[in-house]
Amino acid sequence: MHIQRSDFPHFAQLLKERAKILRREIRDTLLRADQERYANLAGQVHDASEESLADLLVDVNQAEIARDVQELRDVERAQRRIEAGTYGRCGDCGAAISRARLEANPSALRCITCQEAAEKHSS
């Protein structure tokens, strides 16, 4: 089953809610990273193993932020597709994206066939 233009408000709301969650997660991760950095500056890292753990935490925080920022960009692009009236169409082949796929991933750009092909090509 595919979506109709009348379904756009539903998906716009899903995307709006996801964007809000992502912005909160980004903010929280940045705040946590600042607190961890302050702890390091305050002299709580005393040996090489603690320093390695501190470095790992910084790397994890950066990876979380990068992932969330990328997903937020995908959400914003999907919101623009709703505004343009092209939401729910595959960006590669132009076919309709199934409702089930959009319910699971409202920012999906491709139909499942094109997504699978893109993933095979990138690996």
C-alpha positions as CSV (number, residue, x, y, z in Angstrom):
1,M,0.0,0.0,0.0
2,H,1.3,3.4,-0.9
3,I,0.6,6.8,0.7
4,Q,-1.6,9.6,-0.7
5,R,-1.1,13.3,-0.4
6,S,-3.7,13.2,2.3
7,D,-1.3,11.1,4.4
8,F,1.4,13.9,4.3
9,P,0.2,15.6,7.6
10,H,0.7,12.2,9.4
11,F,4.2,11.8,8.2
12,A,5.0,15.5,8.7
13,Q,4.1,15.0,12.4
14,L,6.3,11.8,12.6
15,L,9.2,13.7,11.1
16,K,8.6,16.7,13.4
17,E,8.6,14.5,16.5
18,R,11.8,12.7,15.3
19,A,13.6,16.0,14.6
20,K,12.7,17.1,18.1
21,I,14.1,13.9,19.6
22,L,17.3,14.1,17.6
23,R,17.9,17.7,18.6
24,R,17.5,16.8,22.2
25,E,19.9,13.8,21.8
26,I,22.5,16.0,20.1
27,R,22.2,18.6,22.9
28,D,22.4,16.0,25.6
29,T,25.5,14.3,24.0
30,L,27.2,17.7,23.7
31,L,26.4,18.5,27.3
32,R,27.7,15.1,28.4
33,A,30.9,15.6,26.4
34,D,31.5,19.0,28.0
35,Q,31.1,17.5,31.4
36,E,33.5,14.7,30.6
37,R,36.0,17.1,29.2
38,Y,35.7,19.3,32.3
39,A,36.4,16.2,34.5
40,N,39.5,15.5,32.5
41,L,40.7,19.1,32.9
42,A,39.9,18.9,36.6
43,G,42.6,16.2,36.9
44,Q,40.6,13.1,37.2
45,V,42.6,11.3,34.5
46,H,45.6,9.9,36.4
47,D,47.0,7.1,34.3
48,A,47.3,5.8,30.8
49,S,44.3,3.4,31.1
50,E,42.0,6.2,32.4
51,E,43.3,8.5,29.6
52,S,42.5,5.8,27.0
53,L,39.0,5.5,28.5
54,A,38.5,9.2,28.3
55,D,39.6,9.2,24.7
56,L,37.2,6.4,23.9
57,L,34.3,8.4,25.5
58,V,35.2,11.4,23.4
59,D,35.2,9.2,20.2
60,V,31.9,7.6,21.2
61,N,30.3,11.0,21.8
62,Q,31.5,12.3,18.4
63,A,30.2,9.2,16.6
64,E,26.8,9.6,18.4
65,I,26.6,13.3,17.4
66,A,27.6,12.5,13.8
67,R,25.0,9.8,13.5
68,D,22.3,12.0,15.0
69,V,23.2,15.0,12.8
70,Q,23.1,12.8,9.7
71,E,19.7,11.5,10.6
72,L,18.5,15.0,11.4
73,R,19.6,16.1,7.9
74,D,17.7,13.1,6.4
75,V,14.6,14.2,8.4
76,E,14.9,17.8,7.2
77,R,15.2,16.6,3.6
78,A,12.1,14.5,4.0
79,Q,10.2,17.5,5.4
80,R,11.2,19.5,2.3
81,R,9.9,16.6,0.1
82,I,6.6,16.9,1.9
83,E,6.5,20.6,1.2
84,A,7.4,20.0,-2.5
85,G,4.8,17.3,-2.8
86,T,7.4,14.6,-3.8
87,Y,7.4,12.8,-0.5
88,G,6.8,9.0,-0.8
89,R,8.5,8.7,-4.2
90,C,11.8,7.0,-4.6
91,G,14.6,9.5,-5.2
92,D,16.3,7.0,-7.6
93,C,13.6,5.4,-9.7
94,G,10.6,7.5,-8.9
95,A,8.4,4.6,-7.8
96,A,6.2,4.9,-4.8
97,I,7.7,4.0,-1.4
98,S,5.5,1.6,0.5
99,R,3.6,2.9,3.5
100,A,5.1,0.2,5.7
101,R,8.6,1.4,4.8
102,L,7.7,5.1,5.5
103,E,6.0,4.2,8.8
104,A,9.2,2.4,9.9
105,N,11.5,5.1,8.5
106,P,9.7,8.3,7.6
107,S,12.8,9.9,6.2
108,A,13.3,7.0,3.7
109,L,14.5,8.4,0.3
110,R,14.4,5.2,-1.7
111,C,12.1,2.3,-2.3
112,I,13.3,-0.9,-0.8
113,T,14.6,-2.2,-4.1
114,C,16.8,0.9,-4.8
115,Q,17.9,1.0,-1.1
116,E,19.1,-2.6,-1.3
117,A,20.9,-1.9,-4.5
118,A,22.6,1.2,-3.0
119,E,23.7,-0.8,0.0
120,K,25.2,-3.5,-2.2
121,H,27.0,-0.9,-4.2
122,S,28.5,0.9,-1.2
123,S,29.8,-2.3,0.5
